[in-house]
Amino acid sequence: MTHFARLAAMALMMSSGLLRAQDAPAGWIVTEPVAGSPLRQAALTGKGKAGKAEFSAVLTLTCRADQPVMQLALEVPDAIPGWDVSPFEGPQGIGQRRSLLTVSMKNSRFTSRHRVSGWRSGEHAFAFGWKPDNAFLERVPVTGTHLVIKIEAAKRRDPVLEAEFDFPEDASAMLGAVSACRAEAK
């Protein structure tokens, strides 16, 4: 099984509830989805919630060395009680019309708002993707950060989807995967 296949299987098990966040590997998991290509991904497992529903979440940083634009994705289960992912799906989704995604750091006043689009990312999983701006890439420390991602629901009466990630002290694997994109942002 390839490294990417293991990551995909882990994400699928997490989103379907077969793997709990506390059972997921700690730290960044780096993959090369297509052998020999300049595409690299670094994924980190965290915890998500929407209202009373709790679930595992995966934050993925994607970088192509030949097109150094970083992309981020938040992957969650596609069936969260009381939270509908479908209005976010596709390039015409609600998240492209309004900035519904907010990224912040615990114990910091820094926040960054983004437009977000979504897609089905496997069986029982949904991903929200966005391209961070340079201010985000320059301000977010790569180690020891407690990152909080919030997405407003399409219906105002529905709860906010929230995911939290603790960046480990060892960021060498993640930095190696996305170094071309971080250098371009500066």
Phi, psi and omega in degrees: 000130180289163179300318179295320179296321177296317179297316180297318179296319178297314180298319179296315179296322179294314184291334180269001178086003180282338179234123179275155182304321182291343178267348182286153179296142178278149176090176182285138172250118183256135179228158172240090188305324178238114183305131177083355180271164178279004182279129177228147177227143174233126184238145180226135180271140178216194181242141179235160175204153174211109187064233179270350181283132176239145185201168175276150178225153178232128174258125180240130173257129181238136180217136171249121182299331181275348176220075193289072173237117181286141173234143178243149177219139174249119181253130182224169174298148180276355179233084178258122181305126178079010181219118185261117179278338189302326178296344181269351188288134174086172183291343178259013181295164184300330181289350176270342180271330181224149176281097184257354181253130178237133176246133177217171177239139177297142181063032178212151177271357182291129171222153180220125181257143184219151166277149188219143173240164184225162179203154173289126186246025180141180180294121177068024179227150179224138181242139173253124183241148177204160176254117181288150177277171182299323179301319178297310183296328180280331187266334184275116177295148183273349179231150175065016182268139171254099185270136179238125178245127178236136177235122177289141179287158178296323177260124185301334181283344180280154182290162175283138173275130183228135177229141181234140182225133175258112179289127181290162179293330179265107181251011186300319180295314179296315181298322177297324182287326187243015185301322180297322181285323178292322179294322181293329183287338184275000000 
